[in-house]
Structures are given as C-alpha cells and as structure tokens.
Amino acid sequence: MKISALVCAGHGINCERETRYALELAGFDIVDIGHLNFIANGDVNPLDYNLVVFPGGFMDGDDLGAAQACVNRIRHSNVHGRKLVDVFIEFIQKNGLVLGICNGFQLLVKLGMLPGSADVYTQRTLSLTANACGRFEDRWVYLTIDDKSPCVYTQGLKRMYLPVRHGEGKLISSSPELTATLLNSGRIPMRYCSPDSNEPTMVYPSNPNGSEHAIAGVCDETGRVFGLMPHPECFVNRDQHPRWTREDLPEEGQGLAIFRNAAKYLREN
C-alpha cells in the first residue's frame, strides 16, 4: 500500500519544504505541497491523501493573532458548494491523519479541531496566546511523553529534545475541568520538562511559554489529530542538533520518530 501526505503551504507558512523532507525520510511514498488557495478552490483535494500537515510559519503575518486569518479562510471558503472546513472534517471522519506544527497547531486549536470531542471539530475550547515571558522564543526544549496517550504520533516515545520557535505558544483552556479531562484521558501526549527530569515543569526556560500544565501538544479522542508547538521536522538529522559537533549522536534526529509513527500507523491500518 502506498501512503501519501499533503503539506499545506502559502499565506506565510514557511516550513513546508522541511516538513516534506521529514515525511519522505519517514517513508511516505507520495508527499505533495499544496497551496491553500488551490485547496480552497478545489484544485487540490485533501480527501485524496492519508495525512494532511499544517506546518509552522507565520500565516498572514499573525496580523489578527496567530493563524486567525487562516481560520476564517478555512471556515468560509467554498469548495464546489461546500465549506472548506467541512472537507477537512470529512477527511478526519474517514480516518485521515492530521498534524499541526507550531503555527499549524495554533490553526487547529482555533478552528476547534483540537481538542475535538464526540466528532465535534468546530467548537473552540482552547487557545494559544502570547508567551508568558513577553517575547519570541527560539530555543531547544526537553519534552516528556505520556506513554498511555492514544496519540498515533507519539507511540513508543518517552522523551524528546526539539526546537521551539514561537511568540504565541502559551496554551490556555476554557475551564480547569476541560484541562483535567484532557490530562486524564491521555490527550495531552507531550509536556515540557527540565533537562534532568521527566516531570512536567512550569519553570522558564524549560517551559518556554508558560503553557498551562506545561502542555506542549494536544490530540483528539482518536489520537489521529495532533498538534504540537515544538518542531519535529527541524530535527531529523544529527547535524541539526545544536551540539552535533560535540556529542556522539545517532544519525537520525529524534523528531523523525513523529513522522515514522504516522507512516507506521497508516501502513498497519
């Protein structure tokens, strides 16, 4: 079986080539880059693919808030008489995988596709707002992984080291009850931790943005829709590690595991 991925591009998304490279390394047979305009007018159909990725970047310059302009575009664009958001929801309901990285995570959260519940993918209950430190963060962070999470992308992982590059990564929820539900159900598969511990931390800079409960990533109930603030596509080779000339590292960067897990799931299901 051949597996395929659509990497969305345009309107300020600027990590599409790195994301395509990571998917190709992970074993995807077909990886296409599709401009959001072509998707919105029906020239590119997400339903033709197994995975849709919204990469990192600065959609529309974040002028209305991170990813908010693109949220409006997806909600209101018509594709052959249908709203574009409904096309993506149909894709999810037909067992497609969706991955949002950094700006793409912000997009999924503000669309309501994350956390998603009971097949409801349009109700916004989370948001990502300005970092608590008040400035853009460009650094590497340690992440602890919930091994009981249903998240397709983090299966078999316990700890990761990845870069973050964002100004609005502080996750907040609409209620403490929602956050507790997400934590208890394993839908918070990834959290910031310190260099010497796997315990989630609120201490800066290990937690670079002040995100509630050190949340770095969220998945839906199925585990097939996942968004994270760190950039796995930016650590797929050893020479992307900040200490690659000073440490004995494996050739494969830790971020590649996220994409390999997606490929493995699709081949097995």
C-alpha positions as CSV (number, residue, x, y, z in Angstrom):
1,M,0.0,0.0,0.0
2,K,1.3,3.4,-0.9
3,I,0.8,6.2,1.7
4,S,0.5,9.8,0.8
5,A,0.7,13.2,2.6
6,L,-0.4,16.7,1.7
7,V,1.7,19.5,3.2
8,C,-0.2,22.8,3.2
9,A,1.6,25.9,2.0
10,G,1.1,29.6,1.3
11,H,-0.1,32.7,3.2
12,G,3.1,32.8,5.3
13,I,3.5,29.1,6.0
14,N,7.3,28.7,5.7
15,C,8.3,25.2,6.9
16,E,6.7,23.2,4.1
17,R,9.9,22.0,2.5
18,E,11.5,20.8,5.8
19,T,8.2,19.0,6.5
20,R,8.1,17.3,3.1
21,Y,11.7,16.2,3.6
22,A,10.9,14.7,7.0
23,L,7.9,12.8,5.6
24,E,10.0,11.5,2.7
25,L,12.6,10.3,5.2
26,A,9.9,8.6,7.2
27,G,8.8,6.5,4.3
28,F,5.8,8.3,2.7
29,D,5.5,7.3,-0.9
30,I,3.8,10.5,-2.1
31,V,4.4,13.9,-0.5
32,D,2.8,16.9,-2.2
33,I,2.9,20.5,-1.3
34,G,-0.5,22.2,-1.8
35,H,-1.1,25.9,-1.7
36,L,-4.1,26.8,0.5
37,N,-5.6,28.7,-2.5
38,F,-5.6,25.6,-4.6
39,I,-7.1,23.6,-1.8
40,A,-9.8,26.3,-1.2
41,N,-10.8,26.3,-4.9
42,G,-10.9,22.5,-5.2
43,D,-7.8,22.0,-7.4
44,V,-6.2,20.0,-4.6
45,N,-8.4,17.6,-2.6
46,P,-7.3,16.6,0.9
47,L,-9.5,13.5,0.6
48,D,-7.0,12.1,-1.9
49,Y,-4.4,11.8,0.8
50,N,-3.8,9.8,4.0
51,L,-2.2,12.6,6.0
52,V,-2.6,16.4,6.0
53,V,0.0,18.5,7.6
54,F,-0.2,22.2,8.6
55,P,3.4,23.2,9.0
56,G,4.9,26.0,11.1
57,G,5.3,29.6,9.9
58,F,3.5,32.9,10.2
59,M,0.2,32.6,8.5
60,D,-0.9,36.0,7.2
61,G,1.8,37.6,9.4
62,D,-0.2,36.7,12.5
63,D,-1.8,40.1,12.0
64,L,-5.1,39.1,13.5
65,G,-3.5,36.8,16.1
66,A,-1.6,33.6,15.3
67,A,-3.4,31.7,12.5
68,Q,-6.7,33.5,13.0
69,A,-6.9,34.9,9.4
70,C,-6.4,31.4,8.0
71,V,-9.1,30.1,10.4
72,N,-11.5,32.5,8.8
73,R,-10.4,31.5,5.3
74,I,-10.9,27.8,6.0
75,R,-14.3,28.4,7.7
76,H,-15.7,30.5,4.9
77,S,-14.1,29.3,1.7
78,N,-16.4,27.4,-0.6
79,V,-15.2,24.3,-2.4
80,H,-17.7,23.2,-5.0
81,G,-20.6,24.3,-2.8
82,R,-19.1,23.1,0.5
83,K,-17.2,24.9,3.2
84,L,-13.5,24.0,3.2
85,V,-13.7,23.3,7.0
86,D,-16.3,20.6,6.2
87,V,-13.9,19.0,3.7
88,F,-11.2,18.7,6.4
89,I,-13.8,17.3,8.9
90,E,-14.8,14.7,6.4
91,F,-11.2,13.8,6.0
92,I,-10.8,13.2,9.7
93,Q,-14.0,11.2,9.9
94,K,-12.8,9.0,7.1
95,N,-9.8,8.0,9.3
96,G,-7.3,10.5,7.9
97,L,-4.4,11.8,10.0
98,V,-3.9,15.5,10.7
99,L,-0.8,17.0,12.1
100,G,-0.4,20.7,13.1
101,I,3.1,22.0,13.9
102,C,3.6,25.3,15.7
103,N,1.5,27.8,13.6
104,G,-0.4,24.7,12.3
105,F,-1.2,23.7,15.9
106,Q,-2.5,27.3,16.5
107,L,-4.7,26.8,13.5
108,L,-6.1,23.5,14.6
109,V,-6.8,24.9,18.1
110,K,-8.6,28.0,16.8
111,L,-10.6,26.0,14.3
112,G,-11.8,23.8,17.1
113,M,-10.3,20.7,15.6
114,L,-8.3,20.3,18.8
115,P,-9.1,19.0,21.3
116,G,-12.1,17.8,19.3
117,S,-14.7,15.6,21.1
118,A,-17.6,13.4,20.1
119,D,-16.9,14.1,16.4
120,V,-17.2,17.8,17.1
121,Y,-14.4,19.6,15.3
122,T,-15.6,23.2,15.2
123,Q,-16.0,24.2,18.9
124,R,-13.1,26.2,20.2
125,T,-12.3,25.4,23.8
126,L,-8.5,26.0,23.8
127,S,-6.3,28.9,22.7
128,L,-2.7,29.7,22.3
129,T,-1.7,33.1,23.3
130,A,1.4,35.3,23.9
131,N,4.4,33.6,25.7
132,A,4.4,34.5,29.4
133,C,8.0,35.9,29.0
134,G,6.6,38.5,26.6
135,R,8.9,37.7,23.7
136,F,9.6,35.4,20.9
137,E,11.3,32.1,22.0
138,D,13.8,30.3,19.8
139,R,15.4,27.6,21.8
140,W,15.6,23.8,22.3
141,V,13.4,22.1,24.9
142,Y,13.0,18.7,26.6
143,L,9.6,17.0,26.4
144,T,8.1,14.2,28.4
145,I,5.7,11.9,26.6
146,D,2.6,10.2,28.0
147,D,3.0,6.6,27.1
148,K,-0.7,5.9,27.8
149,S,-1.9,8.5,25.3
150,P,-3.9,7.4,22.2
151,C,-1.8,9.8,20.1
152,V,-0.7,8.0,16.9
153,Y,2.4,10.1,16.5
154,T,4.0,9.6,20.0
155,Q,3.6,5.8,20.3
156,G,6.7,4.2,21.9
157,L,8.3,7.5,22.8
158,K,9.2,8.6,26.3
159,R,11.2,11.8,26.0
160,M,12.3,14.1,23.2
161,Y,14.6,17.1,22.6
162,L,13.2,19.5,20.0
163,P,13.4,23.2,19.0
164,V,10.6,25.7,19.6
165,R,10.3,28.9,17.6
166,H,7.2,30.9,18.5
167,G,5.8,34.0,20.1
168,E,2.3,32.7,21.0
169,G,2.7,29.2,22.5
170,K,1.1,29.6,25.9
171,L,-1.9,27.2,25.9
172,I,-4.9,28.1,27.9
173,S,-8.2,26.2,28.2
174,S,-11.8,27.4,28.7
175,S,-12.0,25.6,32.1
176,P,-10.0,23.7,34.6
177,E,-12.4,20.8,34.1
178,L,-11.6,20.6,30.4
179,T,-7.9,20.5,31.2
180,A,-8.3,17.8,33.8
181,T,-10.3,15.7,31.3
182,L,-7.7,16.1,28.7
183,L,-4.9,15.1,31.1
184,N,-6.8,12.1,32.5
185,S,-7.7,10.8,29.1
186,G,-4.2,10.9,27.7
187,R,-5.0,13.7,25.2
188,I,-2.0,15.7,26.4
189,P,0.7,13.4,25.0
190,M,3.6,15.9,25.2
191,R,4.6,18.3,28.0
192,Y,7.7,20.5,28.7
193,C,10.1,19.1,31.3
194,S,13.5,20.0,32.7
195,P,16.8,18.7,31.3
196,D,17.3,16.4,34.3
197,S,13.8,15.2,35.0
198,N,10.8,13.8,33.1
199,E,8.4,15.7,35.4
200,P,6.4,18.5,33.7
201,T,7.7,21.9,34.6
202,M,6.3,25.4,34.7
203,V,9.8,26.9,35.2
204,Y,11.2,29.1,32.5
205,P,13.1,28.5,30.2
206,S,12.4,24.7,30.3
207,N,8.8,25.7,29.8
208,P,9.4,28.4,27.2
209,N,5.9,29.9,27.1
210,G,4.2,29.4,30.5
211,S,1.7,27.0,29.0
212,E,-0.9,25.6,31.5
213,H,0.3,22.3,33.0
214,A,3.4,22.6,30.7
215,I,1.3,21.4,27.8
216,A,3.3,21.2,24.5
217,G,0.9,19.1,22.4
218,V,-2.7,18.0,22.3
219,C,-4.5,15.2,20.4
220,D,-8.2,14.4,19.7
221,E,-10.0,11.4,21.1
222,T,-9.0,9.2,18.2
223,G,-5.3,10.1,18.5
224,R,-5.2,10.8,14.7
225,V,-5.4,14.6,15.0
226,F,-2.3,16.0,16.8
227,G,-0.9,19.5,17.3
228,L,2.4,20.5,19.0
229,M,4.4,23.7,19.4
230,P,7.9,22.1,19.0
231,H,9.2,21.5,15.5
232,P,9.9,17.8,14.9
233,E,10.7,18.5,11.2
234,C,13.7,20.6,12.4
235,F,15.5,17.6,14.0
236,V,15.5,14.7,11.6
237,N,19.3,14.5,11.1
238,R,22.1,14.6,13.7
239,D,23.7,17.8,12.2
240,Q,20.5,19.7,13.1
241,H,21.3,19.2,16.8
242,P,22.9,22.2,18.5
243,R,25.7,20.1,19.8
244,W,26.2,17.8,16.9
245,T,30.0,18.5,16.7
246,R,30.5,17.9,20.4
247,E,28.4,14.9,21.2
248,D,28.2,11.3,19.9
249,L,24.7,11.3,18.3
250,P,22.8,8.8,16.2
251,E,22.4,9.8,12.5
252,E,18.6,10.1,12.9
253,G,17.2,13.1,14.7
254,Q,14.6,12.5,17.4
255,G,11.9,14.4,15.5
256,L,11.8,11.9,12.7
257,A,10.0,9.4,15.1
258,I,6.9,11.6,14.9
259,F,6.6,11.1,11.2
260,R,7.7,7.5,11.2
261,N,4.9,6.7,13.7
262,A,2.4,8.3,11.3
263,A,3.7,6.2,8.4
264,K,3.7,3.0,10.5
265,Y,0.1,3.6,11.6
266,L,-1.1,4.1,8.0
267,R,0.6,1.0,6.7
268,E,-0.9,-1.1,9.5
269,N,-4.4,0.4,9.3
